[in-house]
Amino acid sequence: MRIVRAGVVQAAPVYMNLKGTVDKTIALIEQAAADGVEILAFPELWVPGYPWFVWLDTAAESYRHYGTYHANSLAVNSPEMRAIREAAARNSIHVVLGFSEKSGGSRYMSQALILPDGELGFVRRKIKPTAAERMIFGEGDGSDLKVVETALGRVGALNCWENLVSFARMALIEQHEEIHVSGWPSVTFGRGQVEHLGPKMIASVSSTSAIEGGLFVLAATSVTGEDAVELLCDTEAKRHALCPLGPAPGGGFSMIYGPDGIPMAEALPEGAEGIVTADLDLDKIGFAKALYDAAGHYTRSDIFSFRVDRTSRRSMHDMGLVRCEEATAERTVEQAMP
């Protein structure tokens, strides 16, 4: 029996405050480790919070927030990321962190798998930012669809509506993913008006993903904090758009789903901060796949097939020396490929 204790964060970041959110991240890692959690999942863009201004303002108006958002985004090779990695190592815990990745003058909607020795298993970028997100974030590429073999099992991740992209899900399922981290923002914006932005959609997608892949889904959502509302909502119309069902905080719907698609934990109130936990029996994956294995006996490759181009589309490929930590991450990924 392979039992893994998993935790999913439901909390509000210290909005657009890099130092404050990094400090809170480390505190949550320590809290989870004290509860015996072995893998901890954070929401999409946990650091430094989701940029709701791209939805609330016109393009011209939202531009006033870009400088602050960029300055408080998280670079992979930075003291702040190093502090989070050291916290993971200190507490011997796997962490999947959602963050706005600062790279030069650009930003990407990224997720990092931090291993319990503090090394990076992967750093991936959302392959298609959704709608207004494209005003502030760049795209990832096929090299970002990866699953890594860890001491707990095979771990992969997608952000928000990437989980609706059938080929993206299948690219991870075909790598025999066992624990899938699904990162989401808080679920307040548009509630009651656009239902496919609501909690029922997240639950449906997460449940379906778990059944389709025969795996465990750790669905992490943020909470909309009052500090975000105060900063972004300078009119009642904006406040109503961001929190149409009432004042902040709210929007937290973190949950863990088993391979049968059934929630495995008691949900926190949507305005509550905490860590949703469950014990994952990875042997149940075998039972699920005995009936339906989307990457095995239930495929019909003679009828259906698809191609994944894993070529990195980064504009520069350094053929000289590579930083030691980058080389280590690349080796980890390569070794994990089936």
Secondary structure, DSSP 8 states (H G I E B T S, - for coil): --EEEEEEEEE---TT-HHHHHHHHHHHHHHHHHTT-SEEE--TTTBT---THHHHS-HHHHGGGHHHHHHTSB-SSSHHHHHHHHHHHHTT-EEEEEEEEEETTEEEEEEEEE-TTS-EEEEEE-SS--GGGGGT-B---GGG---EE-SSSEEEEEEGGGGG-HHHHHHHHTTT--EEEEE---S-TTTTT-GGGSHHHHHHHHHHHHHHHTSEEEEEEE-B-HHHHHHH--SHHHHHHHSTTSSSSB----EEE-TTS-B-S----TT--EEEEEEEETTHHHHHHHH--TTTTT--TTT-----------S----S---HHHHHHHHHHHHH--
